[in-house]
């Protein structure tokens, strides 16, 4: 909206142009939090994935639907599909991770997939790497509220995190960048040994092909595109796995 008419005249309805200009400069109201979606037909899948920690997953999903939306970590339109598109989609990746693994989740954002894995697998030791302060603050609040003892947050860019991290078995990433660029910021964290699990979509095979030359330079021993969760989800999760 912009002010109309000459500066010396009032706009229709009696308001002054300077009032309209002030209105333009006011920050937009934060979106209203959405009610946490019900599991419905996904109840069985969620119980199989999270077991006796399903209540923690519910509370995490409530955080996503409320403060996660208000503070800009999740778009309002995602609220109705948080379980299927985000939480369960991420949590099924647990089946690719060995017991007691040390996991680093790069560009964790709203905790996808890192917090989903921490809830589903208390045996894992997980570090969420996230550069933006507001996201780090939110992640810390959620971790404290859920009482998760197997996960911590490191505020850093992935390129800077190597010096702060100890041994790493698995690096995870979702919606960070195309694989050809992602390997540059993730594989060095493994320090020569371990694996990357990159959650991808339909372009996974194409991205893997485009990154093939770079994988050789990093010493990747094996690479493959996998689907996980097909036995519990209507749309299984696609993962690119690279092993050093």
Number of C-alpha atoms within 10 A of each C-alpha: 7 11 18 14 12 9 11 8 12 16 17 10 6 8 12 17 20 14 12 15 14 11 14 13 8 8 7 8 7 10 14 12 18 19 14 20 15 14 15 7 8 15 13 12 18 24 14 13 22 20 15 11 15 17 14 18 25 18 15 23 22 19 21 29 25 20 18 24 22 18 16 15 17 18 14 18 10 15 23 15 14 21 22 18 16 17 23 26 22 25 26 26 25 19 13 13 17 12 13 13 15 20 26 31 29 32 26 27 24 22 30 23 27 28 28 24 28 25 26 24 23 16 15 20 20 26 23 28 24 24 19 14 11 14 21 21 12 19 23 16 13 20 20 12 13 14 11 15 13 17 21 19 19 20 17 19 15 21 13 14 21 18 8 9 13 12 14 21 20 25 25 23 23 21 15 15 14 16 25 16 13 18 19 15 16 26 23 16 29 22 14 14 16 19 25 27 23 28 25 23 14 8 11 19 16 10 17 20 12 13 16 14 11 15 23 11 8 14 13 19 11 12 16 12 16 17 15 20 21 12 9 16 17 10 14 20 21 24 24 20 19 22 19 17
